[in-house]
């Protein structure tokens, strides 16, 4: 039996491309499986729970805004601990915050109208700690040559988990009387965090020669390097769309038909397209063509989003969700990989990576709050929501242009550093 499972594992790694990533990255990918499960559960069904308590999009928007702000603030603490201790300590602390979040959801379910802000803070803080450490580990476990493959493999894993988690959770919640379904799934989420923390104990440490905060260096680099300024600019604009689209499609569907099982099916379709999109991204996109693909993807998304003006019903929303889930991966992965290229440019930039990721999170949070504000400023009806979605999508043309500039700047620096007659 052990040999059978080992064979399945090897085959899965081969399909995902993880066989080319090394054992360190493979362990991080295993840890990622649990994260995707319990964060998907929170990101989908805490929203529907809040909407049931108070049938208004405003409560969901406020909850999400608090998670964004909490993440932006506490990520600086996470970066500090990364330097003073290690990324492995921080990633485990992230798991602990998520565990506290699920404890609050499980035992305080009947008091969510009072605990929602506290839960939002724990979710944002858990995400800040986890992703600070995760991004540093990804940068150490990968190289510029295999990073797109590694990131696309994580995208496939996310898609596979998203196939099953929302559908099963949605049917459990919808078919159980009262709030029993929510309580069951939040209990499962709690167990997943516990299992993940055990896996985290097997992660490979990264080499650290300096154990002090590099915030001063990060600020100096941000003020002096053009690529860092451009990084913050495209992450801000990316956040304008990213924050709202993290929940708006599922919530539009939930407004039309108040049924958690349908939301689960909708997210199931997201998982299928995430798998396909991640696979396609890993085979098409390279450093030199990320900007071009972003222009094409943004144009397609804008066109499909405009169709919702013609008809807003459950099938149309689900169709848009399928297309959006496939195409938005090109935006997300391209931004993430370009950020890793900038922050891993040389030894000096790598020293302050944790601090720069925290500053980047602040830029993204500001963009997300801006996007939420645009959505709330427009009429709270179908036309207003679709108008907001189109405006937020159109903003990604700016991301494509800035990213193209970043890549050209990095390429010029690499060429200038090569001796005459030498090779990279």
Secondary structure, 3 states (H helix, E strand, C coil): CHHHHHHHHHHHHHHHCHHHCCHHHHHHHHHHHHHHHHHHHHHHHHHHHHHHHCCCHHHHHHHHHHHHHHHHHHHHHHHHHHHHCCHHHHHHHHHHHHHHHHHHHHHCHHHHHHHHHHHHHHHHHHHHHHHHHHHHHHHHHCCCCCHHHHHHHHHHHHHHHHHHHHHHHHHHHHHCCCCHHHHHHHHHHHHHHHHHHHHHCCCCCCCCCCCCCCHHHHHHHHHHCHHHHHHHHHHHHHHHHHHHHCCHHHHHHHHHCCCHHHHHHHHHHHHHHHHHHHHHHHHHCCHHHHHHHHHHHHHHHHHHHHHHHCCCCHHHHHHHHHHHHHHHHHHHHHHHHHHHHHHCCCHHHHHCHHHHHHHHHHHHHHHHHHHHHHHHHCCCCHHHHHHHHHHHHHCHHHHHHHHHHHHHHHHHHHHHCCCCCCCC
